[in-house]
Amino acid sequence: MTRTRVPRRLKGVLVSAAAAALCYWIWTAAREWADRAQAGPDSNFGSGFLPALLAQIAGVAPMPLLLWAGMRAVRERGNHLLVFGGALAWPFVGGHIIEDAGVAATQTVLYCALFAALGGLLSLAETPKN
């Protein structure tokens, strides 16, 4: 491994961890809002479908933008694989953390660390400059 790759990997890990923490916070807050909307006084069968769908979109959609903006903020370019891979992996990792009721705090931290490690690996692939 060359010296120029180590800082890029560390930047990828830090940006991925920050993006995972922010998306986790957004997703949990939106999920709590959806649960309150579903348990309202006028709730019927299926009345919580739209709020739950919006909560899921709110927790997943910002991930590619956060990864791209974070890597640009630390002056790294050519992060297409990180953005694409992180956007594909987050619905599975974050969905397991948020939607499964039995996930403990330790497991949440470990899953977010796993996502950050994956982000560090994906950040090593750099798109060549023209």
C-alpha positions in Angstrom: 0.0 0.0 0.0 1.4 3.4 -0.9 1.5 6.4 1.3 -1.1 8.2 -0.8 -3.7 5.6 -0.3 -3.8 5.6 3.5 -5.2 9.1 3.9 -7.8 8.4 1.2 -8.9 5.3 3.1 -9.1 7.1 6.4 -11.0 9.9 4.8 -13.4 7.4 3.3 -13.9 5.7 6.7 -14.5 9.0 8.5 -16.9 10.4 5.9 -18.8 7.1 5.7 -19.1 7.0 9.5 -20.4 10.5 9.7 -22.8 9.9 6.8 -24.1 6.7 8.5 -24.6 8.5 11.8 -26.5 11.4 10.2 -28.7 9.1 8.1 -29.3 6.9 11.2 -30.4 10.0 13.1 -32.7 11.2 10.3 -34.2 7.7 9.8 -34.9 7.1 13.5 -36.5 10.6 13.9 -38.6 10.0 10.8 -39.6 6.5 11.9 -40.7 7.9 15.3 -42.8 10.4 13.5 -44.3 7.7 11.3 -45.1 5.6 14.4 -46.9 8.5 16.0 -48.8 9.2 12.8 -49.9 5.6 12.6 -51.1 5.5 16.3 -53.1 8.7 15.9 -56.8 8.9 16.8 -58.0 8.6 13.2 -55.8 5.6 12.3 -57.2 2.9 10.1 -55.7 -0.2 8.5 -52.9 1.0 6.2 -53.0 4.6 7.5 -49.3 4.5 8.4 -48.1 3.3 5.0 -47.3 6.7 3.6 -45.5 8.0 6.7 -43.5 4.8 6.9 -42.6 5.1 3.3 -41.6 8.7 3.7 -39.5 7.8 6.7 -37.6 5.2 4.8 -37.0 7.5 1.9 -35.8 10.2 4.3 -33.3 7.8 5.9 -31.9 6.4 2.6 -32.0 9.2 0.0 -29.4 11.6 1.6 -26.7 8.9 1.8 -25.2 9.4 -1.7 -25.2 13.1 -1.4 -23.6 13.0 2.0 -20.9 10.6 0.8 -20.1 12.7 -2.2 -20.2 16.1 -0.4 -18.1 14.6 2.5 -15.4 13.4 0.2 -15.4 16.6 -1.7 -15.1 18.5 1.6 -11.9 16.6 2.4 -10.6 17.3 -1.1 -11.0 13.9 -2.7 -12.3 13.4 -6.2 -13.3 10.4 -8.3 -15.4 8.7 -5.6 -18.0 7.1 -7.9 -17.6 3.6 -6.4 -17.9 4.9 -2.8 -21.1 6.9 -3.6 -22.7 4.1 -5.6 -21.6 1.3 -3.3 -22.6 3.2 -0.1 -26.0 4.1 -1.6 -26.6 0.4 -2.3 -25.3 -0.9 1.0 -27.0 1.6 3.3 -30.6 0.5 2.8 -29.6 -3.0 3.9 -27.4 -2.0 6.8 -29.6 0.9 8.0 -32.8 -1.0 7.3 -31.6 -3.8 9.5 -30.7 -1.4 12.3 -33.9 0.7 12.1 -36.6 -1.7 11.1 -35.6 -4.7 13.2 -36.9 -4.0 16.7 -34.5 -6.2 18.6 -31.2 -4.5 17.6 -29.3 -3.4 20.6 -27.1 -0.3 20.9 -23.9 -2.4 20.6 -25.1 -4.0 17.4 -26.0 -0.6 16.0 -22.5 0.7 16.6 -21.0 -2.4 15.1 -23.2 -2.2 12.0 -22.3 1.5 11.5 -18.6 0.6 12.0 -19.1 -2.2 9.3 -20.6 0.4 7.0 -17.7 2.8 7.7 -15.1 0.0 7.0 -16.9 -0.8 3.7 -16.8 2.9 2.9 -13.0 2.9 3.5 -12.5 0.0 1.1 -14.7 1.6 -1.5 -13.0 4.9 -1.3 -9.7 3.2 -2.5 -11.1 2.9 -6.0 -10.5 6.2 -7.7 -12.0 7.2 -11.0 -9.1 8.1 -13.3 -8.8 11.8 -14.2 -9.1 12.8 -17.9 
